[in-house]
Amino acid sequence: MANTQAVIELSGHQYLVSKDDTFSVDQHLDLEVGKTFTTDQVLLVIEDDKATVGAPLVKGASVTLKVEELGKGKKIDISRFKAKSRYRRRKGHHQPQTKLTVTKISLK
């Protein structure tokens, strides 16, 4: 299957992926680095010029993903300020992220 793309749903978000793509998910999945897993939450498959749309999922379609890295995203700074009262608060937060690579897109 040359030039195949798929729209998948992972942890509440939709991602447009193709083979050998690398993308990040905004939470840690319960997997270790180097492990592979298969998801059948495929909403759309595009093969060359033919699109298969699911209602809501494409039957028989699956995407195999490999966990590349578990880490944290960029720091988000949160500031609170109230005028004329000398009130200032700063907090920060790093969102946990999982970096995934698409190894295979299959449509039966």
Long-range contacts (C-beta under 8 A, 24 or more apart in sequence): 1-47, 1-105, 1-107, 2-48, 3-47, 3-48, 4-45, 4-46, 4-47, 4-48, 4-105, 4-107, 5-45, 5-46, 5-105, 6-42, 6-44, 6-45, 6-46, 6-61, 6-63, 6-105, 7-42, 7-43, 7-44, 8-39, 8-41, 8-42, 8-43, 8-63, 9-41, 9-43, 10-39, 10-41, 14-43, 17-63, 17-102, 17-105, 18-102, 18-105, 19-102, 19-103, 19-104, 19-105, 20-101, 20-102, 20-103, 21-101, 21-102, 22-68, 22-99, 22-100, 22-101, 22-102, 23-99, 23-100, 24-73, 24-97, 24-98, 24-99, 24-100, 25-97, 25-98, 25-100, 26-73, 26-95, 26-96, 26-97, 27-95, 27-96, 27-97, 27-98, 28-70, 28-96, 28-97, 28-98, 29-67, 29-98, 31-67, 31-98, 32-67, 33-67, 33-68, 33-69, 33-70, 34-66, 34-67, 35-66, 35-67, 36-64, 36-65, 36-66, 36-67, 36-103, 37-64, 37-65, 37-67, 38-62, 38-63, 38-64, 38-65, 39-63, 39-65, 45-105, 45-107, 47-107, 52-107, 58-107, 60-107, 60-108, 61-105, 61-106, 61-107, 61-108, 62-105, 62-106, 63-102, 63-104, 63-105, 63-106, 64-102, 64-103, 64-104, 64-105, 64-106, 65-100, 65-101, 65-102, 65-103, 66-100, 66-101, 66-103, 67-98, 67-99, 67-100, 68-99, 68-100, 68-101, 69-98, 69-99, 70-96, 70-97, 70-98, 70-99, 71-96, 71-97, 71-99, 72-96, 72-97, 73-97
